[in-house]
């Protein structure tokens, strides 16, 4: 998030100065690619010296300079997830950690923030990239992610789960019972809402697949739609895409059982296993 804010600030300052990326690169003896990476948030650890040189060129005011340098210092901090190299790819976990709201729809599996360790392990074993030597590390990383729901000032979290995900056996009966109990145990948490879409609804807008909508506390930070695929991770930020996925989430909330009815369904399902 800090890299995104820094990128937006640098882009805005350059445009206010009436300069192109090529002109900035030439003036500072940098490559255009370096300027582009800074303005798109793709530089993992921006160098303070480079940013100060850029601010000098843009003749940024003192107050603005200090705010930008604060972002630089924050962008260089390491997140807890960086100790799990090879497990987490892309920017999702960093964005999730700073989100103030998380709305997710899962048609086939229990959402990651609600999984038990045994359920997670079974999913990992079934994946194409399963490496027995990495199993414990990957399970530990997913459990670590779940701490955001128990931290002070947690994000508002809503999970819409298709009934198909609850009926699909993952592991043995005890694994599934423990997983359903974990879902039920979230019910007292005021910031967590779980809703089930029953099969009886028939076709619905979520049949296109899984997605997550991340919202952030700073109104200047654009929401992000995250879609995970077997080969890539997609991050959608265009207003037209956000509008479409927000509408899809609203439809799914309407199609799903209410929160209390969903918990009652989960309790009945445990008894049937």
N, C-alpha and C positions, 0 to 999 in steps of 0.2 A: 504494500500500500504506500509506503514512503517513497519507493522508487516511482510509483505511478504519479504521486503528487509532485515529486521533483521533476519528472519528465514534463508534466503539464506546465509547471512554473517556468522551466527553461524554454519551452516552446513559446509560451506567451511573451516572455521577455524578449526573445529573439524577434518575434513578429512585431512587437511594440517598437523595437529598435530599427525596424525596416530592413533587416538583413536576411539574406538567404543562407542556407546551410553551407553552400559553397563559399560564400564570402566569409563566414565565421571560420571555417576550416582553413582558408587561406591566410586570414589575419593572425590566427593562433598557431599556425604550422601544425595543424591536426588533419586527420583524414575526414572526409565527409561522413564516412561510415561511423566514426567515433561520435560525431555530433548526432547522427541519426540514432545510434544506440542509446545515447543519453536522453534523447527526446521521446523515445519509445519505452523507456524503462528496462531495456535489455542489458544494461551494464550492471553486473551483480554488485560491484563495490566501486562506485564512482570516486575518483581521486579528488580530494579537497583542493589540491593545487589547480587541477584542470577547471574545476567549478569556479574558483576565485578568478582565474584568468578570464573565463567567460563572462562573469559578472562585471569585471572591469570593462570589458569590451562593450557590454550593454549599458554601462553607466548606471547600474542599479543603485537605488537609494539605500542608505544604511539599514533602515528597518527591514527592507525587503531582502537585503543581503543576508542579514542575520537569520531571517526565517528560512531562506533557502539553505544556508549552511547547517541549520538544525536538521533539515530534511536529509542532507548529505550524511551527517553523523548517524542519524537513525537508519538510513539505508545501508550503512556499513555494518550495523549490528547483526550478529548471527542469531537466527531463530533456533529454537530447540530442535526443529525438524532437520536441521543441517547435519546432525549426528547420524541421521539415517540415510546417508548417501546411497543411491542405488535403489532405495525403497520408494521414496517420493520423487516424482518427476514433475517439471513444470512449476507453476506458481500457486497451485490451488491451495495447498495447506497453509501457506502464508496469508492468502486472502481469507481463508476460512477462520484463521486465528484472530483476525481483526474485524470480522463481520459483526454487526449488531443484530442482523436477522438472517436466518437461513431457512429457505423453503425448498423442500426436496420432494421429488416424486420418484418412486422406485417400482417398476412393474414386475421384476423377477427376483430380487433379493432384498433382504433387510438392509436398510441404509447403514453405512459404515459407522456412524456415530452411535448406533443403537445395537451393534452386534456384540455377542459374547465372544470370548477368545476361542472357544471350541468351534463356534459357527464360522468365525473368520478363518481358522486353520483349515476347515473343510473346503472353504471356497478357494483358498490359496492352493491346496493340493489339486484342485480340479483345473487350475489355470494352465495355460500353455507354457508359462515361464516358471513353473514350479521348480524350485531348487531346495531340496531337503535341508541343505546347510543354512539356508536363509529363512526357514520357516519361523523360528522363534523370534528373529529380529523383525520380521514383517508383522507378526501378530502383536508384538510389543509396540511397534510404531502405531498400529491402528488403535490400540487401547490408549496410547498416549494422546492421540487426537481427541478422544472422548472426554478428556479432562475439561474442555471448554464448556461443557454443559453443567459442570459442577463448580466452576470457578466463581468468585465474586463478580457480579455484574455480567452474567452470562448472556449470550445472544438469545433472542427469541427464536425458537426452533419449531418448525412444523414439518412433519413427515407424512406424506400421503403414500400409503402402501397398497398395491393391488393385492387382492386376495390370493392370486396365483403365487405370489412370493411367499405367502404364509403356508400354503398347502404343499409346496415343493419340499420333499425331504432333503435336508442337508445334514449329513451325519445320521446317527441313530436316533431313536425316539427320545432319549434323555437329552441329547443335544438340542433337539427342537423344543422340548418342554422348557429347558433352561432359557432358550432364546425368547420364547413367548413370555416367560415370567419376567425377563428383563424389560420387555416392552411394557408390560403391565406396571412394573415398579416405577416407571417414569410418570405415571398418572398424577401423583401428588405434586410434581414440579410444575409450578404455575407458568414457567417459560417454555415448557415442552408440550406440544400437542401431537398426538398420533391419530390418524384417521385411516380407516380401511375402506377401499372401494370393493364392494362385493361383486362376484361374478354376475349376479342377477342384473347389474346395470347394463350389461352387454357392451357394445363398442363405445369407446370414449376417447377424448382427445389425447390422453396419455399413452395410447397404444403406439405412438411414434417412438417412445423410448424414454429412458431416464434423463433427468435434468435437475440442476440445482440453481436457485436464484439467491445470490448473496447481496445483502444490503449493508451499508456502512454508516457509522454514526455521523460523519462529516457530510453535510448535504452537497458539498462540492465534489465528493467522490462518487463517480458513476457506479450504479449497480452492475453486476456481472452475472450472466447466465453461463453456467459451466456444464459441459456435456462430455462425458468420458466415453471413449471408444477403445477397441482393442489395440489400435495402432497410434492414436493421437488423442490429445485433449483439446477441446474447443472452448474458447472464451469469447462470448458475444457481448458487445457493449453498445452497438448501434441502437438508437431509440426505437426504431421499427421492430428490432428483434426483442428488445426488452418488453415492449408493449404486447407483442404476440405471446411471449412466455408468461407474462403476468396474467393475461386473459386465460391462457391454458390452466394456470394454477387456480384461478378463480373457479373455472368450470370443474376442475377436479375436486376442489373443496365442496362444491355443491353436490357432486355425484357421490361423494364418500359418506359413510356413516358419520354421525357426530362423534365427538371425543368420548363421551360416556358410553355410547352404543358400541364404539369400536373396542373399548376395553372389555365390555361385556362379551363381545364376540371372541376376543382373544382368550378369555377365561373359559368359555364354552369349548373352544378349539383344543385347549390343553386337556380337558376332560375326554375329548374324543380320540386323542392320540393313544 
